[in-house]
Amino acid sequence: MLKTILSISGKPGLYKLVSQGKNMLIVESLTDKKRFPAYGNEKIISLGDIAMYTDTEDVPLKEVLLSMKKKENGAAVEMDLKKATADDLRDYLAEVLPAFDRDRVYPSDIKKLISWYNLLVKNGMVDFEEVEEAAEEAEATEAAE
């Protein structure tokens, strides 16, 4: 599922990949459900390709989101991101991802992570692992045939 959820730099929120055209993607905002084209010159990143820095190796965003889901029991994070201090944000991430790299993960990154998680929960997109595994199993079955 995370492969079809996109972040577009310069635009707030997250977007769902709807279709692909020549030199562009058709995306739908998770916030207001409006569809529009996103062109190749915009920096577009799939959430499935994002990882968080840790002291040892990078951890895929899927694992961080699963850890947040477990901590919050599938509910949204109850934190006022506008009033949260850098220490509040770091403390929260330390509960979810204890080994995160405190030098390379900035408070703004943690705010973005929490807002993305809350947006995914609000839209009922919380099957971070199940959908990915089912897709991988289907691909493995097709490859074996």
C-alpha positions in Angstrom: 0.0 0.0 0.0 2.8 2.4 0.9 4.1 2.1 -2.7 1.0 3.9 -4.0 1.0 6.7 -1.4 3.2 9.6 -2.5 4.8 12.7 -1.1 5.3 15.6 -3.5 7.8 18.2 -2.4 6.3 21.7 -2.1 2.8 20.3 -1.6 1.4 19.6 1.8 -0.1 16.2 2.7 0.0 12.8 1.0 -1.3 11.7 -2.4 -2.6 8.4 -3.7 -1.4 7.3 -7.1 -4.5 6.9 -9.3 -3.0 6.5 -12.8 0.0 7.1 -15.0 0.1 9.1 -18.1 2.9 10.1 -20.4 5.5 12.1 -18.4 3.1 12.5 -15.5 1.1 10.8 -12.7 -2.5 11.3 -11.8 -2.7 11.7 -8.1 -5.5 12.2 -5.6 -5.0 14.2 -2.4 -5.8 12.3 0.7 -6.9 15.5 2.4 -9.6 16.8 0.0 -9.8 14.0 -2.6 -9.0 16.4 -5.5 -7.2 14.8 -8.5 -4.5 16.5 -10.5 -1.5 15.7 -12.6 2.0 15.5 -11.0 4.8 15.9 -13.5 8.3 14.4 -13.7 10.0 17.6 -12.8 8.4 17.6 -9.3 10.1 15.6 -6.6 7.8 12.7 -6.0 8.6 10.0 -3.5 6.7 6.8 -2.6 6.3 6.2 1.1 7.5 2.7 0.4 10.9 4.1 -0.5 11.4 6.2 2.6 13.5 5.0 5.6 14.4 6.6 8.9 18.0 7.0 10.1 19.0 5.0 13.1 22.4 4.5 14.9 23.0 1.2 13.0 21.1 0.9 9.7 18.1 2.7 8.1 14.7 1.4 9.1 12.0 1.3 6.4 9.1 3.8 7.0 6.7 0.8 7.0 8.3 -0.6 10.2 8.2 2.8 11.9 4.5 3.2 11.0 3.7 -0.3 12.2 5.4 0.5 15.5 3.4 3.7 15.8 0.2 1.8 15.1 1.1 -0.7 17.8 1.8 2.1 20.3 -1.4 4.0 19.5 -3.5 0.9 19.2 -4.4 1.9 15.6 -5.6 5.3 16.6 -4.2 8.7 15.6 -1.4 10.3 17.6 -2.8 12.6 20.2 -0.2 15.4 20.1 -0.6 19.0 19.2 2.2 19.4 16.6 2.0 23.2 16.6 2.7 23.3 20.4 5.0 20.3 20.7 8.6 21.1 21.6 11.6 19.4 19.9 12.1 17.4 23.1 8.4 16.2 23.0 8.9 15.1 19.5 12.2 13.3 20.2 10.7 11.6 23.2 7.7 10.3 21.2 10.0 8.9 18.4 12.2 7.3 21.0 9.2 5.3 22.2 8.5 4.2 18.7 12.0 3.8 17.3 14.5 3.8 20.2 17.7 3.7 18.1 16.8 6.7 15.8 19.8 8.9 14.9 19.3 12.0 17.0 21.8 14.0 14.8 20.2 13.3 11.4 16.5 13.1 12.3 15.2 16.6 12.8 12.1 17.7 14.8 10.5 18.7 11.4 11.0 15.1 10.2 9.2 13.8 13.3 6.4 16.3 12.8 6.0 15.2 9.2 6.1 11.5 10.2 3.3 12.0 12.8 1.2 14.1 10.5 1.6 11.5 7.7 0.6 8.7 10.2 -2.4 10.7 11.3 -3.5 11.3 7.7 -3.2 7.6 6.9 -5.2 6.6 10.0 -7.9 9.2 9.2 -8.2 7.7 5.7 -8.4 4.2 7.0 -5.0 3.2 5.4 -3.5 1.3 8.3 -2.7 -2.0 6.8 0.9 -1.1 6.4 2.2 -4.7 6.4 -0.7 -6.9 5.2 -1.2 -5.4 1.8 2.5 -5.3 1.1 2.9 -9.0 2.0 -0.1 -10.0 -0.1 1.4 -8.1 -3.1 4.8 -9.7 -2.6 3.2 -13.2 -2.4 1.2 -12.6 -5.6 4.4 -11.4 -7.4 6.3 -14.5 -6.1 3.4 -16.8 -7.3 3.4 -15.1 -10.8 7.2 -15.4 -11.0 7.0 -19.1 -10.1 4.5 -19.9 -12.9 
